[in-house]
Structures are given as C-alpha cells and as structure tokens.
Amino acid sequence: MRRLTGILLARDVFNKVRALDPTPGAFTYLEGNVLKIWSSEEVNQDVEAKFDKVGTIIKQDKKNIYVLCGNEYSIKSK
C-alpha cells in the first residue's frame, strides 16, 4: 500500500487513489490507525464553518469521510 502524504489538491488525491486501486492501495492514518481508501470523489463542499488546515475532516456519515483540500474542494473517501 502507498500512503497519501503531501497532497493538497482534491484532484491530485482522486488521481492517486484511482492509480493505486486495487493494488498496491492507498491509505492514510486516522487517530493512529491505518485507514484504507477504497475510492474517492472530488466534491465542491459548501462549508459553513471555516476550516484553515488542509486535511481536516469537515464532514462524516456512515459511508464517507469528507476531507478539506487546498482548492476549496474536499475529497469524499469511501
């Protein structure tokens, strides 16, 4: 698996996840645990609160995690 690091733009994350699927696979860390990213999608989020730090989880539901990227987009990881 390959760790996603140093990527700021949602399109770059999307392309990296797509390139690494199914093998070797993409992952990152969440609260010290490995989080495998099976797929991703670039989405334009209308974020009510201001988040300054790229990589911040801005929304979560039962199937997806939305992470802020540096181009006013977020990435939806499945």
C-alpha positions as CSV (number, residue, x, y, z in Angstrom):
1,M,0.0,0.0,0.0
2,R,1.1,3.6,-0.6
3,R,0.5,6.3,2.0
4,L,-1.1,9.6,0.8
5,T,1.1,12.4,2.0
6,G,1.8,15.9,1.0
7,I,-1.1,16.1,-1.5
8,L,-3.1,19.4,-1.3
9,L,-5.5,19.4,-4.2
10,A,-8.6,17.2,-4.3
11,R,-7.9,16.2,-8.0
12,D,-4.5,15.0,-7.1
13,V,-5.8,12.8,-4.2
14,F,-8.5,11.4,-6.5
15,N,-5.9,10.6,-9.2
16,K,-3.6,9.0,-6.7
17,V,-6.3,6.8,-5.1
18,R,-7.5,5.8,-8.6
19,A,-4.0,4.9,-9.7
20,L,-3.3,2.8,-6.6
21,D,-6.5,0.8,-6.7
22,P,-6.8,-2.2,-6.4
23,T,-3.1,-2.7,-5.7
24,P,-1.0,-1.6,-4.0
25,G,-3.8,0.5,-2.5
26,A,-3.9,3.9,-0.9
27,F,-4.0,4.7,2.8
28,T,-3.6,7.4,5.4
29,Y,-3.7,7.5,9.2
30,L,-6.8,8.4,11.3
31,E,-6.2,8.7,15.0
32,G,-3.2,6.5,14.8
33,N,-5.0,3.7,12.8
34,V,-4.4,2.9,9.2
35,L,-7.4,4.0,7.0
36,K,-7.6,2.2,3.6
37,I,-9.1,4.4,1.0
38,W,-11.0,2.3,-1.5
39,S,-12.2,5.1,-3.7
40,S,-12.6,8.9,-3.7
41,E,-14.5,11.6,-5.4
42,E,-13.8,15.3,-5.8
43,V,-16.7,17.3,-4.4
44,N,-17.4,21.0,-4.1
45,Q,-18.4,21.4,-0.4
46,D,-20.3,24.4,0.8
47,V,-18.7,24.5,4.2
48,E,-20.5,26.7,6.7
49,A,-17.6,26.9,9.2
50,K,-14.1,28.0,8.2
51,F,-11.5,25.3,8.3
52,D,-8.0,26.5,7.8
53,K,-6.0,23.3,7.8
54,V,-5.9,21.1,4.7
55,G,-6.5,17.5,5.7
56,T,-9.2,18.4,8.3
57,I,-12.2,16.1,8.4
58,I,-15.1,18.5,7.7
59,K,-18.0,16.0,7.5
60,Q,-18.6,12.4,8.2
61,D,-21.5,10.0,7.5
62,K,-21.9,6.2,7.7
63,K,-20.2,5.5,4.4
64,N,-18.0,8.6,3.7
65,I,-15.4,10.9,5.2
66,Y,-15.0,14.4,3.7
67,V,-11.6,15.9,4.0
68,L,-10.7,19.6,3.2
69,C,-8.3,20.1,0.3
70,G,-6.4,23.3,-0.7
71,N,-8.6,24.3,-3.6
72,E,-11.9,24.9,-1.9
73,Y,-12.9,21.4,-2.7
74,S,-12.9,18.4,-0.5
75,I,-12.4,14.8,-1.2
76,K,-15.0,12.2,-0.3
77,S,-13.4,9.0,0.7
78,K,-15.3,5.7,0.6
